[in-house]
Amino acid sequence: MSRLSSGGGDLSRRFMEALAIDEYRQGRVSKAELRRILGFETRPALDGFLKEHGVFEEYTLDDLEHDRQDLQRAGF
C-alpha cells in the first residue's frame, strides 16, 4: 500500500479519477457528468485533465463537416 501512496497526491482522489476516466471511456458517463464528478468548473479545465491522462475525443470527418457548416452559418 505504501507504494501506491508514494506516487503523490491523495490516493482516494487518484482512485476516483481512474474510475471516472474509465467510466467515461466506456461511455457510461457523459463529458458533462465527468466534469461534475471530478469537480472541474470549466470544460477547458476538464479537457486539460483528460489530455494529461491520454484521453482524447474521437473527432470524425462528420464532426469536421458540422463544425465547418456552423462556422459558415456564423459568417466565417
URZIDA-V499090 format. One record per residue. RES is the residue in one letter. SS is DSSP state (A for helix, B for strand, O for the rest). Layout:
RES&SS, RES&SS
This chain:
M&O, S&A, R&A, L&A, S&A, S&O, G&O, G&O, G&O, D&O, L&A, S&A, R&A, R&A, F&A, M&A, E&A, A&A, L&A, A&A, I&A, D&A, E&A, Y&A, R&A, Q&O, G&O, R&O, V&O, S&O, K&A, A&A, E&A, L&A, R&A, R&A, I&A, L&A, G&O, F&O, E&O, T&O, R&A, P&A, A&A, L&A, D&A, G&A, F&A, L&A, K&A, E&A, H&O, G&O, V&O, F&O, E&O, E&O, Y&O, T&O, L&A, D&A, D&A, L&A, E&A, H&A, D&A, R&A, Q&A, D&A, L&A, Q&A, R&A, A&O, G&O, F&O
